[in-house]
C-alpha cells in the first residue's frame, strides 16, 4: 500500500506537508476553511493525517505511520507547519505503508484526499505519472486509487474496480497547474463520489474546471487492493 511516492525518472515536487485522507466527500467550505488549519486528528471520517513535522506519524487513532524509503529528509521549507518532507528528483524516495500495517485506508466508497505540495519544476517526462498518493499492488495491475500529476501539468484522480483491469474512472483538471506554481506552496484536494462516477478537484481551496472520463462501465466502487 503505497502512500507518497515518486516513480523512477519522473519529475516531482520536492516538498510535501500536511497530507490528509478522508472516507467521505468533503464540502467546498470544509476544504477552504480547514486547508491551513491544524486538526486534532479525531475529526469524523478522517482516516489518515500526516503533518510531516519531523516525523512520519499518523495523527489519527488508526496509527497509519509511514516508512521512509531511500532517505527522504525533512525540511524547514514549509507552508505553515514547522517541517515538510523533501523528495529529491535524483532519487527514488517515497513514503509507504503495507496493507498488513494499515487501518481504515481500505476505502471502497466516497473518498477525499488533501495535500500541500511545492513543485521544484513542472512535470516534463511524457508518458510518466507523478504520483502524489496511490494505493496499489505492485504486481498484477491491482489499483485502488491514484492522485497524480501528468506530463502536461494536469492534476487527475482515478479510481478502479475489478483490480483496475476492467472498469475505472478518471477526473482530470486541465488548468490546475501553471508556471506560476513553481516554487510556491499549493494546496491540492480531490473529492470522489463513486456512485455518481464524478469527482471535484480543488486548488488552494477553490474548485477548478475538471472533466470525468469512464473506461468500461466506470467505477461505482473502489477496488480494495493490497
N, C-alpha and C positions, 0 to 999 in steps of 0.2 A: 504494500500500500504506500505509494509514493506521494509525498505531500508537496514539498517545494523543490523543484528540480530544474536543471537546465540540460538539454540533450547535448552530446558532443558536437562541436563545430558550429554551434548556434551562437548568435549574439543576443545577450540578455541584459537586463538591468543589473547593476552591481549591488543594489541595496534593497532590502525589503524589511518593513517593520509593521507591526500590528496586523496580524493575519487572523481572520475570524471565519468560522463556518457555522451555518445555522440550518436547522431542519425545518424551515418554514420559508414563506415568501416575505421578506422584509418590505415594508412600505417605503415610498419615496421619502416620507417625513422621517421615518426611523433611520434611514440611511444618512440623510443630510444632517440631522440633528445629533447623530452619535458617531459620525465618522472620525472625529478628532477628540472623542471623549473616552477616558479610561473607564472601562466597565468593571463590575465586581466579579464577573465570571459565573454568576449564579442566575443570570437572566434566562427566562423561559426560552427553550428551543436552541440555546447556544450550546453546540456540541464540541466546539474546539476554539480556543482563544490563545494565541501565541503572541506575546509582546516583543520577544527577541531583545529584552532588556538585560543583556549579558547572560542569558540562559535560553534554553530551548523547551522550557516547561509550558505545559498546557494549564491555563489559569482556571479551567472548569473542573468539576468533580470527576470528569472522565479520565483525567490524568493521562492524556494522549501526548506524552513527552516525545520529542523528536530526537533522532540520531543525526549527528553531523557526519557527513561523508566527504572525505578528501579535503578536510581542513578549511572549511569556510570560517571566516573570522567575524568578530563583532566590531562595529564601527560606531564612533560617536556622531557620525553624519546622519542624523535622524530628523524626522519632521517635528515631532513633539514629545517623543519618548527619549530616554537617555541613550539608547543604543538601537542598532539595527543589524541585520545580518548582511554580510558583504559577500556576494557571489562573483568571482572573478571570471572574466571572459576566457582567459587562457587555461582554465582548469575544467574539471568535471565535477564541481562541487554541487551538492544537493543535500536537502534535509529529508528524512524519511521516517516512517513508522510501519512496522509489519502488521499484517492483519491479526496475528495472534496477540499483539500487544495493544490493540486499539479498542475503544469502547465508544459507541454512539456515532461512529463515522460511516456505518453501513446505511447511508440514507438512500432509500429507494423511491421516495416521493419528492415533494417540493423541497428545494434547497436554495440557499443564498450563500454567497462567498464574497468576502471583502479583503482587500489588501492595499496597503500603501506601498508604492514602488517608486524607484528613481532610476531612470534609464541613463546609462552612460552614452549610448548612441542608439539610433533607431535600428530595428532588425534589418538585415540585408542579405541573408542567405536564402535564396529561392528554394522553396520546397521543404524547408525546415520549420518545425513548430517550436516556439519558445514558450515552454510551459511556465505558468505561474503556479498552478496546482494540478495534480492529476491523481486519480485513483485507478490504477491499472494493475493487471497481472502481466509480468514481463514476457510471458510466453503465451501463445495461443490467441493473441489479439483480444484478450478479455479486458474490456474497458468499461468503467462505470461513468465517470465524468471527467472533463478536462476544461480548464480555463487557461487560455493561451493567447499569444500574440503571433501573427503570421508575418511572412516576409514583406507584405505590403502594408504593414503597420496597422492592421485591423485587429481589434480585440474580439475574440469569439469564445463562446461556451458551447460545449457539446455534451450530450448525454445519450446513453446507449442501452439497448436491451439485447437479449439473446447473445450475450458475450461480445457485443459490438460488431457482430458479423452480419446481421440481417437488417435491423431497423434502428435508425438513430436520427437525432435532430441537432442541428447547429443553429445558433443565433449569433450573428456577426454584426459588429458596428464598424462601418467603413470610415467614420470620421472621429474615432476616439483618440487617436494619437497623431501628433504633428511634430515638426521640428522644434516647436516651442516647448515641448515636453521634455526635451533632453536637458539633464542637469537640474531638474526640479522635482520635488515630491508630488506625486499624483495619487489620488485615491480611486481605486477601481472596485466596482461592486457589480455583481450579477445576481439576478433572481430568476428562478426557473419554476414555471407552472407545468408540471409534467403531464397532467391530464389534458390540458389545453394545447400542449406542444408549443408553448411560447416562452419567451424569456425577455428580460429587460436588462440592458447594460447601462451602468452609471459611471460617469467620470466626474470626480470632485463633487459628488452629491447630486448631480443633475443627470437625468436620463439623456442618452444620445440616440440618434436615429439608428435603428437596427432592423434586420430582417431575419426571418426564420426559414430554414430550408429542411425539409423532411426527406430522408432516404428510406426507401421501402415504405412502410406504413408510418414511419416516425415513431419516436419513443414515448409511450404513455406510462412508463415506469423507468426507474434507473436500475440497471443490472447490478447485482450485488457480487462484484468480483472480489477476489482475494488479493 
